[in-house]
Amino acid sequence: MATLEGVKNATGITGEYQDDTIQEWIDEVVDFLKDAGVSEAHITDGLVARGVLDLWNYGAAGGKLSEYFIQRAAQLALGK
């Protein structure tokens, strides 16, 4: 399962200033993946980091998840 430390490492974010914000986005992305049917064993730091970066962009992308993230989530949910 993804961790704050692992997601920060994958995104290159350092320091503790934004930890609470990042954790909120991690929780949101993990809930999305679980609700989509992805098992906890497949919810990795890298995948969650991609989702966090997609969403945590100060609204620049309109809060949309990337095509890659959606496709990967679907693959994992379907066990492919």
PDB file of N, CA, C and O in Angstrom:
ATOM      1  N   MET A   1       0.852  -1.179   0.000  1.00  0.00           N
ATOM      2  CA  MET A   1       0.000   0.000   0.000  1.00  0.00           C
ATOM      3  C   MET A   1       0.890   1.232   0.000  1.00  0.00           C
ATOM      4  O   MET A   1       1.968   1.230   0.594  1.00  0.00           O
ATOM      5  N   ALA A   2       0.448   2.252  -0.649  1.00  0.00           N
ATOM      6  CA  ALA A   2       1.217   3.486  -0.781  1.00  0.00           C
ATOM      7  C   ALA A   2       1.375   4.200   0.559  1.00  0.00           C
ATOM      8  O   ALA A   2       0.493   4.159   1.418  1.00  0.00           O
ATOM      9  N   THR A   3       2.520   4.850   0.708  1.00  0.00           N
ATOM     10  CA  THR A   3       2.812   5.614   1.920  1.00  0.00           C
ATOM     11  C   THR A   3       3.161   7.053   1.554  1.00  0.00           C
ATOM     12  O   THR A   3       3.551   7.335   0.422  1.00  0.00           O
ATOM     13  N   LEU A   4       3.023   7.942   2.499  1.00  0.00           N
ATOM     14  CA  LEU A   4       3.393   9.334   2.285  1.00  0.00           C
ATOM     15  C   LEU A   4       4.853   9.435   1.863  1.00  0.00           C
ATOM     16  O   LEU A   4       5.177  10.128   0.898  1.00  0.00           O
ATOM     17  N   GLU A   5       5.720   8.756   2.573  1.00  0.00           N
ATOM     18  CA  GLU A   5       7.152   8.793   2.259  1.00  0.00           C
ATOM     19  C   GLU A   5       7.429   8.284   0.847  1.00  0.00           C
ATOM     20  O   GLU A   5       8.197   8.892   0.102  1.00  0.00           O
ATOM     21  N   GLY A   6       6.802   7.172   0.483  1.00  0.00           N
ATOM     22  CA  GLY A   6       7.013   6.594  -0.841  1.00  0.00           C
ATOM     23  C   GLY A   6       6.495   7.481  -1.955  1.00  0.00           C
ATOM     24  O   GLY A   6       7.143   7.618  -2.992  1.00  0.00           O
ATOM     25  N   VAL A   7       5.333   8.085  -1.754  1.00  0.00           N
ATOM     26  CA  VAL A   7       4.764   8.978  -2.765  1.00  0.00           C
ATOM     27  C   VAL A   7       5.626  10.228  -2.911  1.00  0.00           C
ATOM     28  O   VAL A   7       5.875  10.684  -4.027  1.00  0.00           O
ATOM     29  N   LYS A   8       6.080  10.783  -1.790  1.00  0.00           N
ATOM     30  CA  LYS A   8       6.952  11.952  -1.864  1.00  0.00           C
ATOM     31  C   LYS A   8       8.246  11.610  -2.591  1.00  0.00           C
ATOM     32  O   LYS A   8       8.742  12.416  -3.378  1.00  0.00           O
ATOM     33  N   ASN A   9       8.790  10.444  -2.343  1.00  0.00           N
ATOM     34  CA  ASN A   9      10.005  10.013  -3.027  1.00  0.00           C
ATOM     35  C   ASN A   9       9.765   9.899  -4.530  1.00  0.00           C
ATOM     36  O   ASN A   9      10.590  10.341  -5.330  1.00  0.00           O
ATOM     37  N   ALA A  10       8.641   9.309  -4.910  1.00  0.00           N
ATOM     38  CA  ALA A  10       8.322   9.117  -6.319  1.00  0.00           C
ATOM     39  C   ALA A  10       8.078  10.438  -7.043  1.00  0.00           C
ATOM     40  O   ALA A  10       8.309  10.536  -8.248  1.00  0.00           O
ATOM     41  N   THR A  11       7.615  11.447  -6.322  1.00  0.00           N
ATOM     42  CA  THR A  11       7.326  12.743  -6.936  1.00  0.00           C
ATOM     43  C   THR A  11       8.464  13.745  -6.797  1.00  0.00           C
ATOM     44  O   THR A  11       8.444  14.805  -7.422  1.00  0.00           O
ATOM     45  N   GLY A  12       9.449  13.411  -5.982  1.00  0.00           N
ATOM     46  CA  GLY A  12      10.572  14.318  -5.771  1.00  0.00           C
ATOM     47  C   GLY A  12      10.264  15.452  -4.804  1.00  0.00           C
ATOM     48  O   GLY A  12      10.985  16.449  -4.759  1.00  0.00           O
ATOM     49  N   ILE A  13       9.196  15.300  -4.031  1.00  0.00           N
ATOM     50  CA  ILE A  13       8.824  16.323  -3.055  1.00  0.00           C
ATOM     51  C   ILE A  13       9.625  16.095  -1.778  1.00  0.00           C
ATOM     52  O   ILE A  13       9.685  14.978  -1.264  1.00  0.00           O
ATOM     53  N   THR A  14      10.238  17.160  -1.272  1.00  0.00           N
ATOM     54  CA  THR A  14      11.026  17.051  -0.050  1.00  0.00           C
ATOM     55  C   THR A  14      10.431  17.944   1.030  1.00  0.00           C
ATOM     56  O   THR A  14       9.566  18.777   0.755  1.00  0.00           O
ATOM     57  N   GLY A  15      10.894  17.766   2.239  1.00  0.00           N
ATOM     58  CA  GLY A  15      10.418  18.569   3.350  1.00  0.00           C
ATOM     59  C   GLY A  15       9.067  18.084   3.848  1.00  0.00           C
ATOM     60  O   GLY A  15       8.487  17.139   3.314  1.00  0.00           O
ATOM     61  N   GLU A  16       8.583  18.754   4.884  1.00  0.00           N
ATOM     62  CA  GLU A  16       7.334  18.332   5.517  1.00  0.00           C
ATOM     63  C   GLU A  16       6.220  19.361   5.375  1.00  0.00           C
ATOM     64  O   GLU A  16       5.106  19.132   5.847  1.00  0.00           O
ATOM     65  N   TYR A  17       6.499  20.468   4.744  1.00  0.00           N
ATOM     66  CA  TYR A  17       5.560  21.581   4.683  1.00  0.00           C
ATOM     67  C   TYR A  17       4.194  21.190   4.111  1.00  0.00           C
ATOM     68  O   TYR A  17       3.164  21.632   4.620  1.00  0.00           O
ATOM     69  N   GLN A  18       4.177  20.372   3.066  1.00  0.00           N
ATOM     70  CA  GLN A  18       2.927  20.015   2.393  1.00  0.00           C
ATOM     71  C   GLN A  18       2.416  18.625   2.755  1.00  0.00           C
ATOM     72  O   GLN A  18       1.517  18.112   2.090  1.00  0.00           O
ATOM     73  N   ASP A  19       2.968  18.009   3.791  1.00  0.00           N
ATOM     74  CA  ASP A  19       2.601  16.630   4.126  1.00  0.00           C
ATOM     75  C   ASP A  19       1.104  16.427   4.319  1.00  0.00           C
ATOM     76  O   ASP A  19       0.557  15.441   3.825  1.00  0.00           O
ATOM     77  N   ASP A  20       0.437  17.317   5.014  1.00  0.00           N
ATOM     78  CA  ASP A  20      -0.996  17.149   5.248  1.00  0.00           C
ATOM     79  C   ASP A  20      -1.777  17.195   3.939  1.00  0.00           C
ATOM     80  O   ASP A  20      -2.694  16.399   3.733  1.00  0.00           O
ATOM     81  N   THR A  21      -1.420  18.116   3.062  1.00  0.00           N
ATOM     82  CA  THR A  21      -2.087  18.236   1.767  1.00  0.00           C
ATOM     83  C   THR A  21      -1.838  17.001   0.917  1.00  0.00           C
ATOM     84  O   THR A  21      -2.763  16.449   0.321  1.00  0.00           O
ATOM     85  N   ILE A  22      -0.596  16.574   0.865  1.00  0.00           N
ATOM     86  CA  ILE A  22      -0.255  15.389   0.072  1.00  0.00           C
ATOM     87  C   ILE A  22      -0.983  14.167   0.600  1.00  0.00           C
ATOM     88  O   ILE A  22      -1.467  13.353  -0.186  1.00  0.00           O
ATOM     89  N   GLN A  23      -1.071  14.024   1.906  1.00  0.00           N
ATOM     90  CA  GLN A  23      -1.762  12.872   2.492  1.00  0.00           C
ATOM     91  C   GLN A  23      -3.241  12.878   2.113  1.00  0.00           C
ATOM     92  O   GLN A  23      -3.821  11.822   1.860  1.00  0.00           O
ATOM     93  N   GLU A  24      -3.844  14.044   2.075  1.00  0.00           N
ATOM     94  CA  GLU A  24      -5.253  14.137   1.653  1.00  0.00           C
ATOM     95  C   GLU A  24      -5.418  13.614   0.233  1.00  0.00           C
ATOM     96  O   GLU A  24      -6.350  12.859  -0.048  1.00  0.00           O
ATOM     97  N   TRP A  25      -4.520  14.010  -0.664  1.00  0.00           N
ATOM     98  CA  TRP A  25      -4.594  13.545  -2.055  1.00  0.00           C
ATOM     99  C   TRP A  25      -4.287  12.062  -2.149  1.00  0.00           C
ATOM    100  O   TRP A  25      -4.903  11.359  -2.950  1.00  0.00           O
ATOM    101  N   ILE A  26      -3.349  11.570  -1.352  1.00  0.00           N
ATOM    102  CA  ILE A  26      -3.058  10.135  -1.327  1.00  0.00           C
ATOM    103  C   ILE A  26      -4.314   9.374  -0.933  1.00  0.00           C
ATOM    104  O   ILE A  26      -4.675   8.395  -1.586  1.00  0.00           O
ATOM    105  N   ASP A  27      -4.977   9.810   0.118  1.00  0.00           N
ATOM    106  CA  ASP A  27      -6.199   9.141   0.574  1.00  0.00           C
ATOM    107  C   ASP A  27      -7.254   9.129  -0.529  1.00  0.00           C
ATOM    108  O   ASP A  27      -7.925   8.119  -0.741  1.00  0.00           O
ATOM    109  N   GLU A  28      -7.393  10.240  -1.220  1.00  0.00           N
ATOM    110  CA  GLU A  28      -8.378  10.341  -2.301  1.00  0.00           C
ATOM    111  C   GLU A  28      -8.061   9.371  -3.430  1.00  0.00           C
ATOM    112  O   GLU A  28      -8.949   8.677  -3.927  1.00  0.00           O
ATOM    113  N   VAL A  29      -6.795   9.324  -3.835  1.00  0.00           N
ATOM    114  CA  VAL A  29      -6.386   8.436  -4.928  1.00  0.00           C
ATOM    115  C   VAL A  29      -6.535   6.973  -4.516  1.00  0.00           C
ATOM    116  O   VAL A  29      -7.021   6.161  -5.303  1.00  0.00           O
ATOM    117  N   VAL A  30      -6.127   6.628  -3.305  1.00  0.00           N
ATOM    118  CA  VAL A  30      -6.262   5.245  -2.830  1.00  0.00           C
ATOM    119  C   VAL A  30      -7.730   4.841  -2.775  1.00  0.00           C
ATOM    120  O   VAL A  30      -8.075   3.729  -3.174  1.00  0.00           O
ATOM    121  N   ASP A  31      -8.596   5.720  -2.291  1.00  0.00           N
ATOM    122  CA  ASP A  31     -10.030   5.415  -2.265  1.00  0.00           C
ATOM    123  C   ASP A  31     -10.566   5.210  -3.675  1.00  0.00           C
ATOM    124  O   ASP A  31     -11.365   4.303  -3.907  1.00  0.00           O
ATOM    125  N   PHE A  32     -10.138   6.040  -4.614  1.00  0.00           N
ATOM    126  CA  PHE A  32     -10.549   5.889  -6.011  1.00  0.00           C
ATOM    127  C   PHE A  32     -10.169   4.502  -6.520  1.00  0.00           C
ATOM    128  O   PHE A  32     -10.989   3.808  -7.121  1.00  0.00           O
ATOM    129  N   LEU A  33      -8.922   4.106  -6.276  1.00  0.00           N
ATOM    130  CA  LEU A  33      -8.432   2.818  -6.758  1.00  0.00           C
ATOM    131  C   LEU A  33      -9.174   1.648  -6.103  1.00  0.00           C
ATOM    132  O   LEU A  33      -9.555   0.694  -6.781  1.00  0.00           O
ATOM    133  N   LYS A  34      -9.373   1.724  -4.809  1.00  0.00           N
ATOM    134  CA  LYS A  34     -10.110   0.660  -4.116  1.00  0.00           C
ATOM    135  C   LYS A  34     -11.535   0.558  -4.639  1.00  0.00           C
ATOM    136  O   LYS A  34     -12.026  -0.542  -4.895  1.00  0.00           O
ATOM    137  N   ASP A  35     -12.204   1.697  -4.798  1.00  0.00           N
ATOM    138  CA  ASP A  35     -13.573   1.700  -5.304  1.00  0.00           C
ATOM    139  C   ASP A  35     -13.651   1.167  -6.734  1.00  0.00           C
ATOM    140  O   ASP A  35     -14.685   0.647  -7.153  1.00  0.00           O
ATOM    141  N   ALA A  36     -12.551   1.299  -7.481  1.00  0.00           N
ATOM    142  CA  ALA A  36     -12.497   0.779  -8.845  1.00  0.00           C
ATOM    143  C   ALA A  36     -12.240  -0.730  -8.868  1.00  0.00           C
ATOM    144  O   ALA A  36     -12.351  -1.370  -9.914  1.00  0.00           O
ATOM    145  N   GLY A  37     -11.896  -1.291  -7.705  1.00  0.00           N
ATOM    146  CA  GLY A  37     -11.663  -2.727  -7.636  1.00  0.00           C
ATOM    147  C   GLY A  37     -10.214  -3.151  -7.636  1.00  0.00           C
ATOM    148  O   GLY A  37      -9.917  -4.337  -7.782  1.00  0.00           O
ATOM    149  N   VAL A  38      -9.300  -2.202  -7.474  1.00  0.00           N
ATOM    150  CA  VAL A  38      -7.875  -2.531  -7.420  1.00  0.00           C
ATOM    151  C   VAL A  38      -7.560  -3.046  -6.021  1.00  0.00           C
ATOM    152  O   VAL A  38      -7.917  -2.420  -5.023  1.00  0.00           O
ATOM    153  N   SER A  39      -6.889  -4.195  -5.959  1.00  0.00           N
ATOM    154  CA  SER A  39      -6.537  -4.758  -4.656  1.00  0.00           C
ATOM    155  C   SER A  39      -5.430  -3.928  -4.008  1.00  0.00           C
ATOM    156  O   SER A  39      -4.613  -3.312  -4.693  1.00  0.00           O
ATOM    157  N   GLU A  40      -5.423  -3.924  -2.683  1.00  0.00           N
ATOM    158  CA  GLU A  40      -4.418  -3.140  -1.953  1.00  0.00           C
ATOM    159  C   GLU A  40      -2.997  -3.536  -2.337  1.00  0.00           C
ATOM    160  O   GLU A  40      -2.096  -2.697  -2.329  1.00  0.00           O
ATOM    161  N   ALA A  41      -2.790  -4.803  -2.671  1.00  0.00           N
ATOM    162  CA  ALA A  41      -1.456  -5.279  -3.046  1.00  0.00           C
ATOM    163  C   ALA A  41      -0.936  -4.601  -4.313  1.00  0.00           C
ATOM    164  O   ALA A  41       0.274  -4.553  -4.534  1.00  0.00           O
ATOM    165  N   HIS A  42      -1.837  -4.079  -5.143  1.00  0.00           N
ATOM    166  CA  HIS A  42      -1.440  -3.438  -6.398  1.00  0.00           C
ATOM    167  C   HIS A  42      -1.441  -1.912  -6.319  1.00  0.00           C
ATOM    168  O   HIS A  42      -1.155  -1.238  -7.309  1.00  0.00           O
ATOM    169  N   ILE A  43      -1.758  -1.374  -5.162  1.00  0.00           N
ATOM    170  CA  ILE A  43      -1.764   0.080  -5.000  1.00  0.00           C
ATOM    171  C   ILE A  43      -0.374   0.504  -4.543  1.00  0.00           C
ATOM    172  O   ILE A  43      -0.065   0.514  -3.351  1.00  0.00           O
ATOM    173  N   THR A  44       0.449   0.852  -5.517  1.00  0.00           N
ATOM    174  CA  THR A  44       1.861   1.152  -5.269  1.00  0.00           C
ATOM    175  C   THR A  44       2.102   2.654  -5.103  1.00  0.00           C
ATOM    176  O   THR A  44       1.266   3.482  -5.464  1.00  0.00           O
ATOM    177  N   ASP A  45       3.257   2.973  -4.551  1.00  0.00           N
ATOM    178  CA  ASP A  45       3.656   4.371  -4.413  1.00  0.00           C
ATOM    179  C   ASP A  45       3.670   5.072  -5.768  1.00  0.00           C
ATOM    180  O   ASP A  45       3.214   6.210  -5.884  1.00  0.00           O
ATOM    181  N   GLY A  46       4.188   4.404  -6.783  1.00  0.00           N
ATOM    182  CA  GLY A  46       4.281   5.013  -8.108  1.00  0.00           C
ATOM    183  C   GLY A  46       2.932   5.336  -8.709  1.00  0.00           C
ATOM    184  O   GLY A  46       2.731   6.427  -9.242  1.00  0.00           O
ATOM    185  N   LEU A  47       2.007   4.399  -8.629  1.00  0.00           N
ATOM    186  CA  LEU A  47       0.671   4.633  -9.178  1.00  0.00           C
ATOM    187  C   LEU A  47      -0.039   5.742  -8.419  1.00  0.00           C
ATOM    188  O   LEU A  47      -0.648   6.624  -9.024  1.00  0.00           O
ATOM    189  N   VAL A  48       0.038   5.699  -7.110  1.00  0.00           N
ATOM    190  CA  VAL A  48      -0.601   6.737  -6.304  1.00  0.00           C
ATOM    191  C   VAL A  48       0.055   8.091  -6.563  1.00  0.00           C
ATOM    192  O   VAL A  48      -0.632   9.111  -6.613  1.00  0.00           O
ATOM    193  N   ALA A  49       1.368   8.109  -6.726  1.00  0.00           N
ATOM    194  CA  ALA A  49       2.066   9.360  -7.022  1.00  0.00           C
ATOM    195  C   ALA A  49       1.558   9.969  -8.320  1.00  0.00           C
ATOM    196  O   ALA A  49       1.377  11.183  -8.407  1.00  0.00           O
ATOM    197  N   ARG A  50       1.326   9.131  -9.333  1.00  0.00           N
ATOM    198  CA  ARG A  50       0.797   9.629 -10.603  1.00  0.00           C
ATOM    199  C   ARG A  50      -0.567  10.284 -10.388  1.00  0.00           C
ATOM    200  O   ARG A  50      -0.831  11.369 -10.908  1.00  0.00           O
ATOM    201  N   GLY A  51      -1.422   9.626  -9.627  1.00  0.00           N
ATOM    202  CA  GLY A  51      -2.736  10.185  -9.341  1.00  0.00           C
ATOM    203  C   GLY A  51      -2.653  11.468  -8.535  1.00  0.00           C
ATOM    204  O   GLY A  51      -3.387  12.419  -8.805  1.00  0.00           O
ATOM    205  N   VAL A  52      -1.771  11.506  -7.549  1.00  0.00           N
ATOM    206  CA  VAL A  52      -1.601  12.711  -6.732  1.00  0.00           C
ATOM    207  C   VAL A  52      -1.135  13.871  -7.611  1.00  0.00           C
ATOM    208  O   VAL A  52      -1.662  14.978  -7.505  1.00  0.00           O
ATOM    209  N   LEU A  53      -0.162  13.627  -8.468  1.00  0.00           N
ATOM    210  CA  LEU A  53       0.325  14.699  -9.340  1.00  0.00           C
ATOM    211  C   LEU A  53      -0.762  15.157 -10.307  1.00  0.00           C
ATOM    212  O   LEU A  53      -0.849  16.343 -10.624  1.00  0.00           O
ATOM    213  N   ASP A  54      -1.586  14.230 -10.775  1.00  0.00           N
ATOM    214  CA  ASP A  54      -2.691  14.609 -11.668  1.00  0.00           C
ATOM    215  C   ASP A  54      -3.658  15.553 -10.968  1.00  0.00           C
ATOM    216  O   ASP A  54      -4.097  16.542 -11.556  1.00  0.00           O
ATOM    217  N   LEU A  55      -3.988  15.257  -9.728  1.00  0.00           N
ATOM    218  CA  LEU A  55      -4.996  16.034  -9.009  1.00  0.00           C
ATOM    219  C   LEU A  55      -4.440  17.278  -8.323  1.00  0.00           C
ATOM    220  O   LEU A  55      -5.094  18.320  -8.288  1.00  0.00           O
ATOM    221  N   TRP A  56      -3.234  17.164  -7.781  1.00  0.00           N
ATOM    222  CA  TRP A  56      -2.648  18.247  -6.990  1.00  0.00           C
ATOM    223  C   TRP A  56      -1.833  19.161  -7.896  1.00  0.00           C
ATOM    224  O   TRP A  56      -0.602  19.150  -7.877  1.00  0.00           O
ATOM    225  N   ASN A  57      -2.526  19.926  -8.663  1.00  0.00           N
ATOM    226  CA  ASN A  57      -1.867  20.814  -9.612  1.00  0.00           C
ATOM    227  C   ASN A  57      -2.487  22.200  -9.515  1.00  0.00           C
ATOM    228  O   ASN A  57      -2.518  22.953 -10.488  1.00  0.00           O
ATOM    229  N   TYR A  58      -2.980  22.522  -8.322  1.00  0.00           N
ATOM    230  CA  TYR A  58      -3.592  23.825  -8.073  1.00  0.00           C
ATOM    231  C   TYR A  58      -4.653  24.168  -9.108  1.00  0.00           C
ATOM    232  O   TYR A  58      -4.827  25.332  -9.467  1.00  0.00           O
ATOM    233  N   GLY A  59      -5.362  23.148  -9.587  1.00  0.00           N
ATOM    234  CA  GLY A  59      -6.470  23.343 -10.510  1.00  0.00           C
ATOM    235  C   GLY A  59      -6.070  23.525 -11.962  1.00  0.00           C
ATOM    236  O   GLY A  59      -6.940  23.719 -12.811  1.00  0.00           O
ATOM    237  N   ALA A  60      -4.780  23.469 -12.278  1.00  0.00           N
ATOM    238  CA  ALA A  60      -4.325  23.716 -13.643  1.00  0.00           C
ATOM    239  C   ALA A  60      -4.873  22.698 -14.637  1.00  0.00           C
ATOM    240  O   ALA A  60      -5.128  23.046 -15.790  1.00  0.00           O
ATOM    241  N   ALA A  61      -5.057  21.462 -14.220  1.00  0.00           N
ATOM    242  CA  ALA A  61      -5.569  20.437 -15.127  1.00  0.00           C
ATOM    243  C   ALA A  61      -7.065  20.212 -14.906  1.00  0.00           C
ATOM    244  O   ALA A  61      -7.634  19.259 -15.438  1.00  0.00           O
ATOM    245  N   GLY A  62      -7.682  21.062 -14.147  1.00  0.00           N
ATOM    246  CA  GLY A  62      -9.113  20.931 -13.913  1.00  0.00           C
ATOM    247  C   GLY A  62      -9.475  19.760 -13.027  1.00  0.00           C
ATOM    248  O   GLY A  62     -10.625  19.321 -13.032  1.00  0.00           O
ATOM    249  N   GLY A  63      -8.524  19.242 -12.263  1.00  0.00           N
ATOM    250  CA  GLY A  63      -8.794  18.135 -11.353  1.00  0.00           C
ATOM    251  C   GLY A  63      -9.066  16.827 -12.057  1.00  0.00           C
ATOM    252  O   GLY A  63      -9.797  15.985 -11.535  1.00  0.00           O
ATOM    253  N   LYS A  64      -8.487  16.636 -13.246  1.00  0.00           N
ATOM    254  CA  LYS A  64      -8.713  15.418 -14.013  1.00  0.00           C
ATOM    255  C   LYS A  64      -7.544  14.451 -13.850  1.00  0.00           C
ATOM    256  O   LYS A  64      -6.378  14.846 -13.825  1.00  0.00           O
ATOM    257  N   LEU A  65      -7.894  13.187 -13.741  1.00  0.00           N
ATOM    258  CA  LEU A  65      -6.866  12.150 -13.714  1.00  0.00           C
ATOM    259  C   LEU A  65      -6.395  11.895 -15.139  1.00  0.00           C
ATOM    260  O   LEU A  65      -7.184  11.959 -16.081  1.00  0.00           O
ATOM    261  N   SER A  66      -5.112  11.607 -15.292  1.00  0.00           N
ATOM    262  CA  SER A  66      -4.542  11.397 -16.620  1.00  0.00           C
ATOM    263  C   SER A  66      -5.044  10.107 -17.254  1.00  0.00           C
ATOM    264  O   SER A  66      -5.507   9.189 -16.578  1.00  0.00           O
ATOM    265  N   GLU A  67      -4.936  10.074 -18.561  1.00  0.00           N
ATOM    266  CA  GLU A  67      -5.327   8.876 -19.307  1.00  0.00           C
ATOM    267  C   GLU A  67      -4.506   7.671 -18.844  1.00  0.00           C
ATOM    268  O   GLU A  67      -5.044   6.574 -18.694  1.00  0.00           O
ATOM    269  N   TYR A  68      -3.206   7.873 -18.619  1.00  0.00           N
ATOM    270  CA  TYR A  68      -2.364   6.780 -18.143  1.00  0.00           C
ATOM    271  C   TYR A  68      -2.886   6.224 -16.821  1.00  0.00           C
ATOM    272  O   TYR A  68      -3.031   5.011 -16.667  1.00  0.00           O
ATOM    273  N   PHE A  69      -3.166   7.107 -15.873  1.00  0.00           N
ATOM    274  CA  PHE A  69      -3.627   6.665 -14.560  1.00  0.00           C
ATOM    275  C   PHE A  69      -4.913   5.847 -14.689  1.00  0.00           C
ATOM    276  O   PHE A  69      -5.031   4.776 -14.093  1.00  0.00           O
ATOM    277  N   ILE A  70      -5.856   6.341 -15.449  1.00  0.00           N
ATOM    278  CA  ILE A  70      -7.134   5.641 -15.624  1.00  0.00           C
ATOM    279  C   ILE A  70      -6.919   4.279 -16.289  1.00  0.00           C
ATOM    280  O   ILE A  70      -7.506   3.285 -15.864  1.00  0.00           O
ATOM    281  N   GLN A  71      -6.093   4.228 -17.313  1.00  0.00           N
ATOM    282  CA  GLN A  71      -5.828   2.956 -17.999  1.00  0.00           C
ATOM    283  C   GLN A  71      -5.146   1.959 -17.067  1.00  0.00           C
ATOM    284  O   GLN A  71      -5.499   0.780 -17.051  1.00  0.00           O
ATOM    285  N   ARG A  72      -4.183   2.423 -16.301  1.00  0.00           N
ATOM    286  CA  ARG A  72      -3.467   1.526 -15.384  1.00  0.00           C
ATOM    287  C   ARG A  72      -4.396   1.035 -14.290  1.00  0.00           C
ATOM    288  O   ARG A  72      -4.350  -0.140 -13.926  1.00  0.00           O
ATOM    289  N   ALA A  73      -5.236   1.908 -13.760  1.00  0.00           N
ATOM    290  CA  ALA A  73      -6.193   1.503 -12.743  1.00  0.00           C
ATOM    291  C   ALA A  73      -7.130   0.433 -13.291  1.00  0.00           C
ATOM    292  O   ALA A  73      -7.439  -0.540 -12.604  1.00  0.00           O
ATOM    293  N   ALA A  74      -7.580   0.617 -14.531  1.00  0.00           N
ATOM    294  CA  ALA A  74      -8.476  -0.367 -15.146  1.00  0.00           C
ATOM    295  C   ALA A  74      -7.758  -1.704 -15.341  1.00  0.00           C
ATOM    296  O   ALA A  74      -8.345  -2.755 -15.086  1.00  0.00           O
ATOM    297  N   GLN A  75      -6.520  -1.682 -15.781  1.00  0.00           N
ATOM    298  CA  GLN A  75      -5.750  -2.914 -15.940  1.00  0.00           C
ATOM    299  C   GLN A  75      -5.648  -3.663 -14.615  1.00  0.00           C
ATOM    300  O   GLN A  75      -5.883  -4.870 -14.554  1.00  0.00           O
ATOM    301  N   LEU A  76      -5.304  -2.950 -13.579  1.00  0.00           N
ATOM    302  CA  LEU A  76      -5.131  -3.584 -12.272  1.00  0.00           C
ATOM    303  C   LEU A  76      -6.460  -4.087 -11.715  1.00  0.00           C
ATOM    304  O   LEU A  76      -6.511  -5.151 -11.098  1.00  0.00           O
ATOM    305  N   ALA A  77      -7.525  -3.335 -11.927  1.00  0.00           N
ATOM    306  CA  ALA A  77      -8.830  -3.746 -11.435  1.00  0.00           C
ATOM    307  C   ALA A  77      -9.302  -5.009 -12.134  1.00  0.00           C
ATOM    308  O   ALA A  77      -9.972  -5.851 -11.535  1.00  0.00           O
ATOM    309  N   LEU A  78      -8.946  -5.135 -13.407  1.00  0.00           N
ATOM    310  CA  LEU A  78      -9.353  -6.305 -14.193  1.00  0.00           C
ATOM    311  C   LEU A  78      -8.370  -7.461 -14.084  1.00  0.00           C
ATOM    312  O   LEU A  78      -8.606  -8.540 -14.628  1.00  0.00           O
ATOM    313  N   GLY A  79      -7.269  -7.231 -13.381  1.00  0.00           N
ATOM    314  CA  GLY A  79      -6.279  -8.286 -13.188  1.00  0.00           C
ATOM    315  C   GLY A  79      -5.461  -8.591 -14.406  1.00  0.00           C
ATOM    316  O   GLY A  79      -5.007  -9.722 -14.583  1.00  0.00           O
ATOM    317  N   LYS A  80      -5.259  -7.597 -15.259  1.00  0.00           N
ATOM    318  CA  LYS A  80      -4.482  -7.779 -16.504  1.00  0.00           C
ATOM    319  C   LYS A  80      -3.095  -7.230 -16.345  1.00  0.00           C
ATOM    320  O   LYS A  80      -2.296  -7.291 -17.280  1.00  0.00           O
TER     321      LYS A  80
END
